[in-house]
């Protein structure tokens, strides 16, 4: 090989090596970014699991709240029925008093 051919081959090899080093740097950057993405996905998975746990706890609390509300509604209905019975008894008592007053007026007359 002549010196010009040798220099040409060496220049081509240098360019190939430079290109290879550039590709290695880019690959290293891609690996670094991929690692960051993997960490982000892992954190997202953890956050999602925590969110599911929180939703479960809220659902349990809501179930308890609904049971308590149902008991309060039952009590309210019971109190309403009692009040209605007392009003009926009060009306009956008022009618009896009116009859007694009428009888007393007849006796006095």
C-alpha positions as CSV (number, residue, x, y, z in Angstrom):
1,X,0.0,0.0,0.0
2,X,1.2,3.5,-0.7
3,X,1.4,6.2,1.8
4,X,-1.7,8.0,0.4
5,X,-3.7,4.8,0.6
6,X,-2.6,4.1,4.1
7,X,-3.4,7.7,5.1
8,X,-6.8,7.4,3.5
9,X,-7.5,4.1,5.3
10,X,-6.4,5.6,8.6
11,X,-8.6,8.7,8.0
12,X,-11.6,6.4,7.3
13,X,-10.9,4.4,10.4
14,X,-10.7,7.6,12.5
15,X,-14.0,8.7,11.2
16,X,-15.6,5.4,11.9
17,X,-14.1,5.5,15.4
18,X,-15.4,9.0,16.0
19,X,-18.8,8.0,14.7
20,X,-18.8,5.0,17.0
21,X,-17.8,7.1,20.0
22,X,-20.6,9.5,19.2
23,X,-23.1,6.7,18.9
24,X,-21.8,5.3,22.2
25,X,-22.4,8.7,23.9
26,X,-25.9,8.8,22.5
27,X,-26.6,5.3,23.6
28,X,-25.4,6.2,27.0
29,X,-27.8,9.2,27.1
30,X,-30.7,7.0,25.9
31,X,-29.9,4.4,28.7
32,X,-29.9,7.2,31.2
33,X,-33.2,8.6,30.0
34,X,-34.7,5.1,29.9
35,X,-33.6,4.6,33.5
36,X,-35.3,7.8,34.5
37,X,-38.5,6.7,32.7
38,X,-38.4,3.3,34.5
39,X,-38.1,5.1,37.9
40,X,-41.0,7.3,37.0
41,X,-43.2,4.4,36.0
42,X,-42.2,2.6,39.3
43,X,-43.2,5.7,41.3
44,X,-46.4,6.0,39.3
45,X,-47.2,2.4,40.1
46,X,-46.6,3.0,43.8
47,X,-48.7,6.2,43.8
48,X,-51.5,4.3,42.0
49,X,-51.4,1.5,44.6
50,X,-51.6,4.2,47.4
51,X,-54.5,5.8,45.6
52,X,-56.4,2.5,45.4
53,X,-55.8,2.0,49.1
54,X,-57.2,5.4,49.8
55,X,-60.3,4.8,47.7
56,X,-60.9,1.5,49.5
57,X,-60.7,3.3,52.8
58,X,-63.1,6.0,51.6
59,X,-65.5,3.3,50.4
60,X,-65.4,1.6,53.8
61,X,-66.1,5.0,55.5
62,X,-69.0,5.7,53.1
63,X,-70.5,2.3,53.9
64,X,-70.4,3.1,57.6
65,X,-71.8,6.6,56.9
66,X,-74.7,5.0,55.0
67,X,-75.5,2.6,57.8
68,X,-75.5,5.4,60.3
69,X,-77.8,7.5,58.0
70,X,-80.1,4.6,57.7
71,X,-80.3,4.2,61.5
72,X,-81.0,7.9,61.8
73,X,-83.8,7.7,59.2
74,X,-85.3,4.8,61.1
75,X,-85.2,6.7,64.4
76,X,-86.7,9.8,62.7
77,X,-89.6,7.6,61.3
78,X,-90.1,6.2,64.8
79,X,-90.2,9.7,66.3
80,X,-92.6,10.8,63.6
81,X,-94.9,7.9,64.4
82,X,-94.8,8.7,68.1
83,X,-95.6,12.3,67.5
84,X,-98.6,11.4,65.3
85,X,-99.9,9.0,68.1
86,X,-99.4,11.8,70.7
87,X,-101.3,14.3,68.5
88,X,-104.1,11.7,68.0
89,X,-104.2,11.2,71.8
90,X,-104.2,15.0,72.3
91,X,-107.1,15.4,69.9
92,X,-109.0,12.7,71.6
93,X,-108.3,14.3,75.0
94,X,-109.5,17.7,73.6
95,X,-112.7,16.1,72.4
96,X,-113.3,14.5,75.8
97,X,-112.7,17.8,77.5
98,X,-115.2,19.5,75.2
99,X,-117.8,16.8,76.0
100,X,-117.1,17.2,79.7
101,X,-117.5,21.0,79.5
102,X,-120.7,20.6,77.6
103,X,-122.0,18.1,80.2
104,X,-121.0,20.6,83.0
105,X,-122.9,23.3,81.2
106,X,-126.0,21.1,81.0
107,X,-125.7,20.3,84.7
108,X,-125.3,24.0,85.6
109,X,-128.2,25.0,83.4
